């Protein structure tokens, strides 16, 4: 539906000779490194979504919450968290248990970052979440028996990281580490 | 050589007086004095009888605004006096409506040309003609009607009768220039489009393109925003009804050539006038034009029309009417062209009309194909076949029966790559399975002249729907009344219930949700209006209306403008990136500050602060598509028109309305509500066959999301635009066909003010701004002609 509306609006502009649509750029195929980058981005975004849906705004201290994944699946998050409202930071030591949790990103302005992923597995998240820019996010994320599957990129490429170990560090907006023993690095 | 004058303006003469006037057929002979510039200098009805005064008055008022190609002697324009015979037919049934106007004789005046009478053996002078015109006794539920000749004078319509919809009262545009409308609060997907009784999926070529029917084939466009006659059904919003011109009695044609397309049509009788054949079409070279300014876009469209009509006997007529349309929008790539959007539809209607004493019976069968191509091998196709029968029968004097039945079968073939899109979009795609749907219904109403001043039209229709094993029945009672307060004033009321299957957000060929999820949409429509003849070819209609909607599938309006629109550094609290520990402000959940209360956990905004783009928008869109909302619309409409073909003509169309939705326990203003919608146009004769026109459009901005930095602002900026039109016409007394002809140079400009339109609000950490599109502007230069 959104596409139709976009198309109609595009056609209006085109009919006026003022279309901004140019030739579709030629993009290289998304190799495994590229796929891993999008895959870990999706996993990180998913944890962030679950946190914001399930814990944000809750009193500091012990946490135990169930959060539905909006596009399907469920998540259980528990652990401890505290905050510093002056600095705008939250310190967390949380465990996320994801069961067939579905998430996607379909943005026509950045099609190479598109994904539709389903994630299952257990993640631990330790460190500081920041409300930028007054503080900096510094996190360690580990996962065991993590399965990330679905599609990445546009045109869509099948992606399947099954039963993998995940070791990620986030410093500011930079996310790096390994997935299925493969090195990965991406800027969020 | 003496050449008689030729009528070139709209010859419509409204059927006068409603039930207050005498019913039945009438003939009025007018005496017209026509100036050398083609204007009607003087008009009288010297032979009219006292009992026909109402009809004579109507004919006189209309004739004052007529324009002619003046009579010529030796190629020099001269004044002339002629007679017109206007025949009124009592056609509350509409389809029986027609009146013949014949150019006849006149006594010679000082500067007059003497034209032999039509009945005279010597009467066959060049240019003597029969002009078929409409004399209609309008339906109470119809708020506006414009003839093709009038539409030609409206800037911004490019001569397309269907484009005149947007100026009619009760019509709210989504975006300026885009031919999708809310009608009295009903969304675009709930507005039905008909051409000669045949449903069509859409009326306009892609985007802001012209209508898919050759303008010369459309005689008139009527808008029925609610409480419409029983013959219209299966739509819970308004009805746009285009009526094809009657088959011509002589060879005629017209054409136009513009910057972006060319089209034409020609019709000729055969077999001594028993039959007529018409062919027409349009072809766009927009792709070639666009290639000059933007190499990345391909845009093409074409359409065609064909009609053959043959009178088997004086009572029996067989007709075939075929038409279709094609649109394509693509994006060029180094290796080819990616299809962004492609649609086409085709219709073939075979009809048999049999006149009976006091009425008419029509039996018709229609076949059609609708296709939408979304590229990447994805497409939706609907093959349909429909049969209908219609009866119009005058039971007694003052009691007209209109009844009919129809059945339609639609076979949908859907190819959508559900597995390659997001889950949210997949949920939308899954609403369109391959299947076969059935719709059938019966309907009847009677036009009953209860008293000399009161006409009542009760009616009812019943429709049965079946799709994927789900069935539904809609019972739609209708009631319309017309009460004549005086010769020039009438009170019109319309009340009706309408049902419709779930609809897609926009009328896109083949995109009809399957399985009747959520049941039928229902609307209850009511209106009361006052219709006035103000004299001087001027009419006015003031109407108040109220529509109630139940189980409405209106994805456009249930998406509340709550995302964005928050103060710098804040986020809506009802979005996943927002701070949920703060106090909500405003509607829709309000905005939260970018810090969190001590003792609570703050948000995770690492990676830029927002969440993935489609997780909210696509999910919201998918949800919006699935939800069913209630709502209502109410307001006031005013339509004042002086015939645009007059020396100075114009109209004013104003709508004051409010459209609301109730969804999820919340009542809120519909996303496309516009409080004020104003259209005003002026067309004037500059002399020497120059005509100019200008049109002003204004409407209130859309509701906007709450913005703490500007708490008093609840609407986006209003929009206005000015359209211009200039025409120079030349008459050609004799052509190689032995016929008079005309040719015009037409310059037209939609949105000459180059106004941009606000469609939303975009917020970043540095502030909020309105999202503007456009300017959507369409300049056009072209030549038009006809004979």
HADDOCK unambig.tbl for C-alpha pairs under 7 A between the chains (distance, minus, plus):
assign (segid A and resid 8 and name CA) (segid B and resid 207 and name CA) 5.42 0.50 0.50
assign (segid A and resid 11 and name CA) (segid B and resid 206 and name CA) 6.69 0.50 0.50
assign (segid A and resid 11 and name CA) (segid B and resid 207 and name CA) 4.98 0.50 0.50
assign (segid A and resid 12 and name CA) (segid B and resid 207 and name CA) 4.75 0.50 0.50
assign (segid A and resid 12 and name CA) (segid B and resid 208 and name CA) 5.53 0.50 0.50
assign (segid A and resid 12 and name CA) (segid B and resid 776 and name CA) 6.93 0.50 0.50
assign (segid A and resid 13 and name CA) (segid B and resid 776 and name CA) 6.66 0.50 0.50
assign (segid A and resid 15 and name CA) (segid B and resid 208 and name CA) 6.75 0.50 0.50
assign (segid A and resid 16 and name CA) (segid B and resid 776 and name CA) 6.59 0.50 0.50
assign (segid A and resid 16 and name CA) (segid B and resid 777 and name CA) 6.09 0.50 0.50
assign (segid A and resid 16 and name CA) (segid B and resid 778 and name CA) 5.79 0.50 0.50
assign (segid A and resid 17 and name CA) (segid B and resid 290 and name CA) 6.05 0.50 0.50
assign (segid A and resid 17 and name CA) (segid B and resid 293 and name CA) 6.39 0.50 0.50
assign (segid A and resid 21 and name CA) (segid B and resid 296 and name CA) 6.27 0.50 0.50
assign (segid A and resid 21 and name CA) (segid B and resid 297 and name CA) 6.90 0.50 0.50
assign (segid A and resid 22 and name CA) (segid B and resid 294 and name CA) 6.91 0.50 0.50
assign (segid A and resid 22 and name CA) (segid B and resid 295 and name CA) 6.80 0.50 0.50
assign (segid A and resid 22 and name CA) (segid B and resid 296 and name CA) 4.48 0.50 0.50
assign (segid A and resid 23 and name CA) (segid B and resid 296 and name CA) 4.64 0.50 0.50
assign (segid A and resid 23 and name CA) (segid B and resid 331 and name CA) 6.94 0.50 0.50
assign (segid A and resid 23 and name CA) (segid B and resid 332 and name CA) 5.98 0.50 0.50
assign (segid A and resid 23 and name CA) (segid B and resid 333 and name CA) 5.72 0.50 0.50
assign (segid A and resid 24 and name CA) (segid B and resid 333 and name CA) 5.79 0.50 0.50
assign (segid A and resid 45 and name CA) (segid B and resid 611 and name CA) 6.92 0.50 0.50
assign (segid A and resid 48 and name CA) (segid B and resid 604 and name CA) 6.14 0.50 0.50
assign (segid A and resid 49 and name CA) (segid B and resid 576 and name CA) 6.81 0.50 0.50
assign (segid A and resid 52 and name CA) (segid B and resid 576 and name CA) 6.24 0.50 0.50
assign (segid A and resid 52 and name CA) (segid B and resid 577 and name CA) 6.62 0.50 0.50
assign (segid A and resid 52 and name CA) (segid B and resid 603 and name CA) 5.88 0.50 0.50
assign (segid A and resid 52 and name CA) (segid B and resid 604 and name CA) 6.40 0.50 0.50
assign (segid A and resid 53 and name CA) (segid B and resid 576 and name CA) 6.21 0.50 0.50
assign (segid A and resid 55 and name CA) (segid B and resid 601 and name CA) 6.88 0.50 0.50
assign (segid A and resid 56 and name CA) (segid B and resid 580 and name CA) 6.60 0.50 0.50
assign (segid A and resid 56 and name CA) (segid B and resid 601 and name CA) 5.22 0.50 0.50
assign (segid A and resid 56 and name CA) (segid B and resid 602 and name CA) 5.59 0.50 0.50
assign (segid A and resid 56 and name CA) (segid B and resid 603 and name CA) 5.33 0.50 0.50
assign (segid A and resid 57 and name CA) (segid B and resid 580 and name CA) 5.49 0.50 0.50
assign (segid A and resid 57 and name CA) (segid B and resid 581 and name CA) 4.52 0.50 0.50
assign (segid A and resid 57 and name CA) (segid B and resid 600 and name CA) 5.20 0.50 0.50
assign (segid A and resid 57 and name CA) (segid B and resid 601 and name CA) 5.01 0.50 0.50
assign (segid A and resid 57 and name CA) (segid B and resid 602 and name CA) 6.17 0.50 0.50
assign (segid A and resid 58 and name CA) (segid B and resid 600 and name CA) 5.18 0.50 0.50
assign (segid A and resid 58 and name CA) (segid B and resid 601 and name CA) 5.57 0.50 0.50
assign (segid A and resid 59 and name CA) (segid B and resid 599 and name CA) 5.61 0.50 0.50
assign (segid A and resid 59 and name CA) (segid B and resid 600 and name CA) 4.18 0.50 0.50
assign (segid A and resid 59 and name CA) (segid B and resid 601 and name CA) 6.20 0.50 0.50
assign (segid A and resid 60 and name CA) (segid B and resid 599 and name CA) 5.57 0.50 0.50
assign (segid A and resid 60 and name CA) (segid B and resid 600 and name CA) 5.13 0.50 0.50
assign (segid A and resid 60 and name CA) (segid B and resid 601 and name CA) 5.85 0.50 0.50
assign (segid A and resid 71 and name CA) (segid B and resid 423 and name CA) 6.74 0.50 0.50
assign (segid A and resid 82 and name CA) (segid B and resid 601 and name CA) 6.56 0.50 0.50
assign (segid A and resid 83 and name CA) (segid B and resid 599 and name CA) 6.78 0.50 0.50
assign (segid A and resid 83 and name CA) (segid B and resid 600 and name CA) 6.71 0.50 0.50
assign (segid A and resid 83 and name CA) (segid B and resid 601 and name CA) 5.72 0.50 0.50
assign (segid A and resid 83 and name CA) (segid B and resid 602 and name CA) 6.88 0.50 0.50
assign (segid A and resid 85 and name CA) (segid B and resid 595 and name CA) 6.59 0.50 0.50
assign (segid A and resid 85 and name CA) (segid B and resid 596 and name CA) 5.97 0.50 0.50
assign (segid A and resid 85 and name CA) (segid B and resid 597 and name CA) 6.45 0.50 0.50
assign (segid A and resid 85 and name CA) (segid B and resid 598 and name CA) 5.27 0.50 0.50
assign (segid A and resid 88 and name CA) (segid B and resid 595 and name CA) 6.21 0.50 0.50
assign (segid A and resid 89 and name CA) (segid B and resid 602 and name CA) 6.74 0.50 0.50
assign (segid A and resid 90 and name CA) (segid B and resid 601 and name CA) 6.19 0.50 0.50
assign (segid A and resid 90 and name CA) (segid B and resid 602 and name CA) 5.92 0.50 0.50
assign (segid A and resid 104 and name CA) (segid B and resid 422 and name CA) 6.38 0.50 0.50
assign (segid A and resid 104 and name CA) (segid B and resid 614 and name CA) 6.84 0.50 0.50
assign (segid A and resid 104 and name CA) (segid B and resid 615 and name CA) 6.06 0.50 0.50
assign (segid A and resid 105 and name CA) (segid B and resid 612 and name CA) 5.16 0.50 0.50
assign (segid A and resid 105 and name CA) (segid B and resid 613 and name CA) 5.76 0.50 0.50
assign (segid A and resid 105 and name CA) (segid B and resid 614 and name CA) 5.10 0.50 0.50
assign (segid A and resid 105 and name CA) (segid B and resid 615 and name CA) 6.15 0.50 0.50
assign (segid A and resid 106 and name CA) (segid B and resid 422 and name CA) 6.99 0.50 0.50
assign (segid A and resid 106 and name CA) (segid B and resid 613 and name CA) 6.54 0.50 0.50
assign (segid A and resid 106 and name CA) (segid B and resid 614 and name CA) 5.13 0.50 0.50
assign (segid A and resid 107 and name CA) (segid B and resid 613 and name CA) 5.84 0.50 0.50
assign (segid A and resid 107 and name CA) (segid B and resid 614 and name CA) 6.21 0.50 0.50
assign (segid A and resid 116 and name CA) (segid B and resid 422 and name CA) 5.83 0.50 0.50
assign (segid A and resid 129 and name CA) (segid B and resid 604 and name CA) 5.66 0.50 0.50
assign (segid A and resid 129 and name CA) (segid B and resid 606 and name CA) 6.96 0.50 0.50
assign (segid A and resid 130 and name CA) (segid B and resid 604 and name CA) 6.30 0.50 0.50
assign (segid A and resid 130 and name CA) (segid B and resid 605 and name CA) 6.50 0.50 0.50
assign (segid A and resid 130 and name CA) (segid B and resid 606 and name CA) 6.37 0.50 0.50
assign (segid A and resid 131 and name CA) (segid B and resid 603 and name CA) 6.74 0.50 0.50
assign (segid A and resid 131 and name CA) (segid B and resid 604 and name CA) 6.61 0.50 0.50
assign (segid A and resid 131 and name CA) (segid B and resid 605 and name CA) 5.64 0.50 0.50
assign (segid A and resid 132 and name CA) (segid B and resid 605 and name CA) 6.87 0.50 0.50
assign (segid A and resid 137 and name CA) (segid B and resid 606 and name CA) 6.33 0.50 0.50
assign (segid A and resid 156 and name CA) (segid B and resid 420 and name CA) 6.65 0.50 0.50
assign (segid A and resid 172 and name CA) (segid B and resid 606 and name CA) 6.97 0.50 0.50
assign (segid A and resid 173 and name CA) (segid B and resid 606 and name CA) 6.27 0.50 0.50
assign (segid A and resid 173 and name CA) (segid B and resid 607 and name CA) 4.98 0.50 0.50
assign (segid A and resid 188 and name CA) (segid B and resid 607 and name CA) 4.62 0.50 0.50
